[in-house]
């Protein structure tokens, strides 16, 4: 099922994944506790965005399926 909004959500999710990978590498390289704390907060923020993205994706998918069933 091709849907522009779902595609956008998927692209956002992929972007979040890339950001997480970069932050993980950065976290492993740094020795400063302060810097690590900031990076962990950023990771947590991105993880929350990913959760919201997935919830929205599920809602939209269910809605699209419902629309298809009602059209039959």
VMD Tcl script that draws the C-alpha trace (Angstrom):
set ca {
  {0.00 0.00 0.00}
  {1.56 3.25 -1.15}
  {0.62 6.25 0.92}
  {2.49 9.57 0.88}
  {1.94 10.20 4.58}
  {3.11 6.71 5.56}
  {6.13 7.14 3.31}
  {6.93 10.41 5.07}
  {6.66 8.72 8.47}
  {8.97 5.94 7.29}
  {11.52 8.46 6.03}
  {11.38 10.30 9.36}
  {11.93 7.03 11.20}
  {14.94 6.22 9.02}
  {16.36 9.68 9.76}
  {15.95 9.11 13.49}
  {17.76 5.78 13.16}
  {20.69 7.44 11.44}
  {20.85 10.12 14.14}
  {20.88 7.43 16.83}
  {23.77 5.62 15.18}
  {25.79 8.83 15.02}
  {25.05 9.67 18.65}
  {25.97 6.16 19.74}
  {29.38 6.47 18.10}
  {29.84 9.90 19.64}
  {28.86 8.55 23.06}
  {31.41 5.74 22.85}
  {34.20 8.15 21.88}
  {33.68 10.74 24.61}
  {35.08 10.46 28.12}
  {33.44 13.54 29.62}
  {30.54 12.72 31.94}
  {28.87 16.03 31.09}
  {29.07 15.37 27.34}
  {27.81 11.82 27.85}
  {24.84 13.14 29.81}
  {23.91 15.54 27.00}
  {24.23 12.79 24.38}
  {22.06 10.44 26.44}
  {19.38 13.14 26.69}
  {19.48 13.56 22.91}
  {19.19 9.79 22.43}
  {16.21 9.69 24.79}
  {14.53 12.53 22.91}
  {15.00 10.78 19.57}
  {13.71 7.51 21.01}
  {10.53 9.30 22.14}
  {10.11 10.77 18.66}
  {10.52 7.28 17.18}
  {7.83 5.90 19.50}
  {5.42 8.66 18.53}
  {6.23 8.06 14.87}
  {5.43 4.36 15.21}
  {2.16 5.05 17.04}
  {1.10 7.48 14.32}
  {2.06 5.00 11.63}
  {-0.08 2.29 13.23}
  {-3.04 4.65 13.54}
  {-2.78 5.73 9.90}
  {-2.39 2.15 8.68}
  {-5.48 1.02 10.60}
  {-7.41 3.99 9.26}
  {-6.39 3.24 5.67}
  {-7.40 -0.42 6.07}
  {-10.76 0.63 7.48}
  {-11.27 2.99 4.51}
  {-10.53 0.19 2.04}
  {-12.98 -2.16 3.75}
  {-15.73 0.46 3.74}
  {-15.26 1.10 0.01}
  {-16.04 -2.55 -0.84}
}
mol new
graphics top color blue
foreach p $ca { graphics top sphere $p radius 0.5 }
foreach p [lrange $ca 0 end-1] q [lrange $ca 1 end] { graphics top cylinder $p $q radius 0.2 }
display resetview
